[in-house]
Amino acid sequence: MPNPVIRSQTISIGELLRLGSFQPARVQRDYCWMEHQQAALLNDLIASFGEFGLDPDSEPDTEPQEPRDGASDLPFEMADYDREMEATAPFCFVGTVVLHQGEERWDIYDGLQRVTTFSVYFAVLRDLLQAEKGDPVHALLSNEDGIWRLNLHMKHNTLEADILAPGRTAKRHRPHPNLSEASERLRDCVAVARARFQGWSKERLKAFVDFLSRAVLVTVTRITDRRIAAKAFVSINSGGMPLKPEEIVKGQLIDLTSALPDADDAAARILFVWRSLQDDLGKQKFDEFLRSVDFIERRQPQSSDYAIQLMEHIRRRYPGQQGVRWATDMLLQYRSAFRWIYEASNAEMAEGVHASLRRLQMLKWDQWRAYAMLIKIKSRPTDIDSRIDTLDRVCFALTVSTPDQRRLSEMMGRRVERFAKGTFGKQGGFTFSQAQNERLIRNLSSPITDGPRRATIMRWIEAAAHGDRVPRYLIDTRSSVEHIYPRNPETKWTLFEAGLEFNQLATLREMIGNLCVLPQDELGNVSFDDKRKAYAKVRARFAADIAKSKSWLPETVQARTRKLTDFTIKFLDLDISGA
């Protein structure tokens, strides 16, 4: 018998948004997703977009095949990855949305954070495409009468004024006295999306809009009774424990032994190794370890379901006793390499090869770690330091010149596979064209608006200035990247601001010449004289240099940007093809 109160249906995100107009239910929180949650969802979607072969800009592996140079390397057996065998249907599922039909709009009882985030993504894509009013992307943001699909009832209607209004996400956001934390989160989401889509062609942007609207699925549960809808909200958000990746892998590894004659003994060995790994590495490091192992094994861009994909790979490629050996001997070998990477993490000064590893740890994409682990496993001791130094410089150059994390994953996956089969190459298998080098210089010389990216680049450059002895403050969570000319200058920076417009000041503020790393709390909006005195007291390389300046002016920022860019290019010492 059909349920007259609760009905569920799986539809696309596009179909969901076109159902009508939406607002938060009274029980809902404000928009509270942080940058890491916004980025995690978008990264998963981009990974699926590429995995399904929908990306029109996917680049073939055109780098020249270098001769095998690993005759002296240690042997390492790694199973091939069969893309066709491990392919999935071209759909991505992002959860459940619970709705109740209000008087004029649908009330969202669960799924508000995702619906809001998707609305921001579509607004950014619309503005990047400069889509005309009749373009299908507009129907995802407003209905035929021009009424916005989503209304958040905010004091400062940031969603409507700063995001949904056509063209608004392409402009800088000005300070406003009524901004709430939710408003700041929405603005952050715009910055996250724009950073991820940087450099995308219009064809690629259009294909991604089509993918999001048609192939990203959600289960919509419509509840006609308001009280039951409220109870559903409480039930969904207060019960249950999410299944962690390590639990998925552990259970399936043990299941590998079920058909073996010594199943109990094999399962006990696997469980012993697994628990020792967890105890040794701790939760955060264990998650990073498992991701690195997955990338070595599959060499593919990773989504949130990477643990399931890893186990499917292991089940197919390491049958029977091979699976037991992988879950014991091989995992212990991986652990040894992983621990080596972080061997000097707590040292006040990381020296030699560990200086390079400390710089690598600053990068926000972590596939470099898989390559570093392989270098440790396969290389003769005499080659390790120079290869890690190469990896350090190449990975930073890629971070600056190629913001697209999927591209980075694809390139790194190919190099990991080549190295496992015997080819390291002059630059770890990477080549840099003159165009890439020019893009690298341009990106270092331009304002960096994405906060996490800005912090990564500045920390790495300051670490590079320390050479092969990198101090701990650069990776300490208490340290911060300081804007010398601050975000909220109030009336203390009139000399710096004289004759300049808001956009010019915003540009100068985000250039690397206006940044440095402070070991602890940032100084905020104080005058430059006050900052100079504070900088002189801290033990930080760039802060100490800035303390020697008598004044801080736009030309100071520009000159320092050129100086840091020149230093960085010289430090990277890349071999540019065709140069």
N, C-alpha and C positions, 0 to 999 in steps of 0.2 A: 504493500500500500504506500503511495507517495507520501512523503512527509510534508505537511502543509506549513510547518514552522521553519525548518532548516533545509536548505537545498544547496548542494555544492556542484560546481562545474569547473573544469580546468580550461582556461582560455589564455590567450596571449596578453601581454602587457598592453598592447595597442587596443585590443578589444575591451580590456578592463577600463582604460581611461575614456574610451568612447561610450561607456555605459551612461554617462551623464556628468554631474558635478559632485564634488566630494568635500567633506569637512571633517575635522576630528570629532569623535564622540566625546561626550563630556568627561568620560573617565580617562581619556588619552593624555599622555604627556606632551609637552612642547617638543619640537624637533630637537633631538639630542645626539644624533649620530656625530661622532668625531671624525677627523680627517682619515684616520686609519681604517675606520669602518666604511667610509665613503669610497676610499681608494681600493679596499679589498674587494668590494662588490664589483667595481668597474674593472679591476684587473681580472677577476674571474670571467666577466662577460667578454672582455677583449680576448682572453685566452681561448674561450669557446668559439668565438668568432673566427679566429685563425685555425683552430683545430678542425672545424667543420668545412674548411676550404672556402669560406665566404669572403675572405679578405682579397680584394682585387689587386692590392699592392704588395702581396707576398713576393719576396725576392728569392729567386733561385740561388743555389749555392754556386756562385760564379768565381769564388776565389780560386786561384790556381792551386792544383794539387802539388804539394811539395814532396820531394823524395823522402823516403823513410830515413829518419836521422836518429832513431832510437835503438840502434843495435846494442848499445851499452845499457839500455834501460832494463829494469826488472820486468819479468813477465806478469801479465795481468789478464785474466780471462773475464770477458764481459759479454753477456748474451746480447744478440741483436734485438732491435726493437722493430716489430712488424706493424707499421702504421695501419695497414688494411685490416689486419686481424683484430687490432685493439680500437678500431674506430667505433664511434657511437652514432646513434640517430642525431640529426642536426637540431636538437632542441635543448634548451637550458631551463631548469626548473628553479624558481627562486622562493618558493614557500606559499603560504596561505594568507589571504586577506579576508577578514570578516566584516560584512557590511550589514547595515540596517537602513531601510528606506525612511528618511526623514521627510519633513513637509516639502522642502525644495531641493535638498541634496541627499546624497548617500552619506550616512554617518559611518566613519571608519573606526571599527572597534579593535581591529588588529591589522598590522601591516602599514601603519601610517608612515613610519620611518622609510620604508622601501618605496611607497607611492610618492612621497615627497622627493626622495633622492632621484627616482626616475624622472620626475617632472623637471628637476634641475638639469639632469643630463640632456633631456630633449630640448630644453631652452637653450643650453649652450650649443648643442648641435645645430639648432635652427639658426642661431646668430653666426656661427662659423660658416654655415652654408649661405648666409644672407638670403634665406628662403623667402620667396614671394608669398603673399597672403594665401594663395590657393594651394600651396604645397601641402602634402598630407601631414607633415610634421606639425602644422598649426592645429589640426584637428585633435592632436593629442594634448594640446595645452588649453584650447578654448573651444566652445561649441559654436554652432552657426550664428548665434546671436552675439558672439563676442564675449560671452561670460566665461571666466576662467574655470577650468575643470576643478582646480583645487583652491580652497580658501582656508587659511590657517588662523584667522581671527587674531592677528598680532597687533600690539600697540603701534609699532612701526611696521607697516605691511611690507616687509622686506621681500617676501616672495613675489608680490605683484609689482612693486616699484623697482626692485633691483634685479629681478630674474625673469618674470613672465613678460614684462613689457618688451616688445620687439627691439632687438639691438642692445638691450641693456647689459647683458652679460659680457659684451665686448668692451665695455667702458670701465674705468676705474671707479671703485666705490669710495665715496667720500665719507668722512666721519659724520656721525649723527648722534644727538644726545639721547634719543629714545631707543637705541639699539639694545636688544636683550641678548642673552646668551644664545637663544635660538636663532636670532638674526645673524649673529656672528658665525654660527654653524652653517647657515645657508650660504653666506658669502664664502666660507671656506670650501664648501662643496663646489661652488663655481670655479674656484681656483684649482681644486683637485682635477676637475673635469677638463678645464682648459689646458692644464699641464699635460694630462694624458693624451689629449688630442693634438698637441703641438706638432706642427709639420705634416699633418695628415692632408692628403689630396682631397678635393671635393668628391671625387668618385668613391674614395674610401669612406668618407663621412656619410655619404648617402647610403652606401651598402650597410654601414653600421646602424644607421637609423632603421633601415628595413629589417635588419636582424633583431634589433631590440623590440620593435613593434610587432613582429610576426613570430619569431622563434623563441622568445623568452616567455616561458609559461608560468602561470600562477593559478592556484586553486582558489576560486572565489566562493566563499560560503555566505549565502544571504539568509539572514534570520529576521523573520517578521516581528517577533516579540522582543521589545527593547530590553526587558529584564533578562531574558535568556541571552541576548547579545552581550550584556554586561557580564553575566556569569561566564560566558565563553571567554571573554577578555581575561578575567581573573584566572580561569583554568589554564589557558594557554600560557600566561605569563608567570605563573607561580609554581607550576608542576613540572616534574621531569628533569632529567639531566642529559645534556647533549652528549652524544657518543664521540669521544676524542679520537683523533687519528691513530694514536699509539694503541688504543684498545682495539680498533679495527684491525690493525696489522697483527697484533699479538694473537688474537683469536684465530685468525686465518692461518698464521704460521703454524700454530699448534695443530690446526685441522689438516695441514699438509701431511702429518704423520699418521693419520688414521688408517691408511691402507698398508702401512709398513708392518713387518713381522715383529719389530721391537718398538711398536708405537708408543708404549708408556715410557720407555727409557728415552726415546727421541724427544717426546714432548717435554719430559723433565729437563733435558739438556737445553732445549730452546727456552723454556721458562726461566731456567737459572741464568742464562745469558741475558735474556730480556730484562729481568729484574736488576741484574748488575749494571746494565746500561742505564736504566732509569735512576738507580741510586747514585751512580757515578756522575751523571750529567745534570740531573735536576730537570724540572719541567720545561723551562724555556729553552735550555740548551738541547734537551732531548727532541723538542719539536724541530729545532733548526737542524739537528743531526738527521732526523728522519727525512726532512725535505731534501737535504743534500744527498742522502743515499738514493732517494727516488730519482733525483736529477742525474746522478751518475748512471743509474740503471736504465732510465727511459730517455734521457736527453731531450725532454719535451717541455714546453711552457706549462706551468703548473696552475691548476685550479684548486678550489677548496676540497675537491674530491680526490686529491692526489694519492691519499692513502689507499683508497679502493683501487685506483688505477695501478698503483705499485703492486698490490697483491695479485691482481689479475696477471700482471707481467711475470711475477715470480712463479705463480702457479703454472703458467704456460711454458716458461723458459727453464725452470729448475725442477723437474719432476722427481718424485721419490727421494732417494738419499741426497741428490743434488740440492733439493730444497732444504734439507736438514743442515747440510754443510753451509749453505748460504746463510741460514738463520743462526749459525753458531760461529764457525771460523771466519766467514766473510764479514759478518757484522762486527766481530771483534777487530778485524783488520781496519774496517772503516772507522771504528771508534778510536783506534790509536792515532789515525791521521787527523781526525776531528779534534781530539784533545791537543794535539801538537799545535794546531792553528791558534788555540787560545792559551797556550802554555804561559805566555807572558802578559796575560790580560790584566793581572793585578799588580804588575811591576810598575813602580813609579816611572821607570824609563825603559821603553822597549828598544832593544838594540839589534843591529844587523838585520837578519831576515825577519825578525819579529817587529821591526819598525815598519817594514812593508806590510806585514800581516795586520798590524794595528791600523794602518791607513785603509786597507781593504775592509776591515770591520766597520768603517764609517759609511760604506756604501749601502743604499737602501734596497738594492736588489741583491739577492744572496746566491745567485747561481755561480758566482766566482768561487764560493766555498767548495763546491763540488770539484772544480778544476784544481784548486789548491790541494784538496785531499788526494786527488789522483797524482799530482806532482810529487807529493810526499810518498805515496805508495809505490810509484813506478820508477822514480828517478834515483840515480846513484847519488850518494851524499855530496859529491863534488859539483853536481848540477843544480841542486835544490835552491840555493840562495839566489843564483842568477835568474832562474826560471820564476821564482816568486817575485823578484824585483820586476821582471818583465810583465807578469800578470798584474801587479799593482799599478804600473803606469798605464798599461793598455786598458784596464777596467775603468780607471778614472777618465781616460780620454773618451771611452765609449759612453760613460755616464753623462759627460758634458755634451758630446756631439750627437748622441742618440737618446733622447728622452723617452722614447717608446720602449717600455719594459718588455713587451712581447718580442720586439726585434732583438733586444739584448739576449733574451732567453733562447731564441732561435739560433743566433750567431754562436752563443756560448755552447749550446748543445752540439752543434757541428764540430766545434773545436775539441770538446771533451771526447767525442767519439773518435776523432782523428788521433788524438794523443793516446787514447787507450789502445789504438791499433798500431802506434809506433811513430807518429809524426808530431813533433812539438813546433818546429819552425822558428824562424828568426824572431818573430813577435808573438809567440804562442799560437801561431797559425792565423793571426789577424793581419789584415792589410789596411792601410789608410790612404785614401786618394787625396789629391790636392783639394777637391771640393769638401771632403770631410774635415781636412785640416782648417780650411777657411771657416767652416761652420763651427768648429771647436773654438777658434779665436773669436768669432762673432758672438758666440754664446757667453764666453768669458767677459767680453767687453760690454755686454748689454745687461739691463736690469734683470734680476732673477726674482720673479714674483711668487713662485711656489715655495712656501716656507720650508718643508722638509728638504727639497732639492737645494735651496739656498744654504741651509745649514750643512748639508753633506759637502757641498763644493767648498765652502769656506773652511770647514774643519780640515778637509784634506789638504788644501793649499797651505794652511798654517802648519800642518804636520809635515808637509814636504819641505817647508822652510827650516825644519829641524833636522833634515837629512836622515842619517841612519841611527838617530837617537831621538825617539818620539816620546814626549812626556805624557803621563796618564791623563792630565786635565782635559786633553782633547777628546777623549771618549767618555769622560766622567758624566754621569747623568745630571749632576749638579751644575755643570757648565752650561753656558748659553751663548748663542751667536748674537752679538750686540750691534744694533744700529747706532753708529756714532751720531749722525744727525737723526734724531728719533722719529718714531711714527706720530707721536703727539707732542710737537715741539712747544706748544703754548706760545708764550711771548718771549722765550729765552734764546731764540735763534734768529732774531731779526736781521742780523748782519749776513747770515748765510742765505736768508730768504729774499733779500733785497732785489726787487725787480723780476722775480721769477714767478711763474704761474703754478697752480696746484699740480698739474700733470708733470711739469718739469721737476718740481721738488720730489714728487713720488718716484720719478725715474731715477734721480740721483740717490735717493734713500736706499734703493734696492740693488745698487751696483756694488761689486765686490770691494771697491775702493772705500766704501762707507761701512765696512763690516770688519769685526774682529771677534775672537772667542775670549770670553771671560770665564775664569775657573769656577765662579759661583754666580750669585744673583746678578741680573742685569741692572744697570743704573737708571734706566727709564728716561725721564724727560728733563734731567738736570742740564745746566748749561755746559758748554764745552770746557770752560775753565774748571768746573767741578769734576768733569769726566777726566780731564788731564791728570788731576791730582790723584784720583782713584786709580787710573791706569798705571801710574808710576809705582803704586804700592803692590800691584798684583804680579805674580810670576807667570806672565803670558807673553809670548814673543811679539805678536803684533801690537798688543796693547801697550807694551813698553816702547815700541817704535813710535806709536801715535802720540804718546805722552811727551815726546820731544818737539811736537809741533806747537807753535805759539797760537795758531788760529786754525779754524776749520771752515773752509769755503768751498763752493762748487768746483773751482779749479783744482783744489786739493784732492777732492774725490776723483775727478777725472784723471789727474796725474797718477794717483795711487792705483787706480784701476788699470791704467796702461802698464805700470810697473809690475803689478801682480800677474797680469796676463803674460807679459814677456818672461817673467821668472818661471811661470808654470809651463809654458811651451818649451822653454829650455830644459827644465827638469824632466819633462816627459820624453824628450829626445826621440821622437817617433821617426821611423823610416817611412817617408811619404813616397808612394809609388808615383812615378811620372814627374817627380820634382827634380 
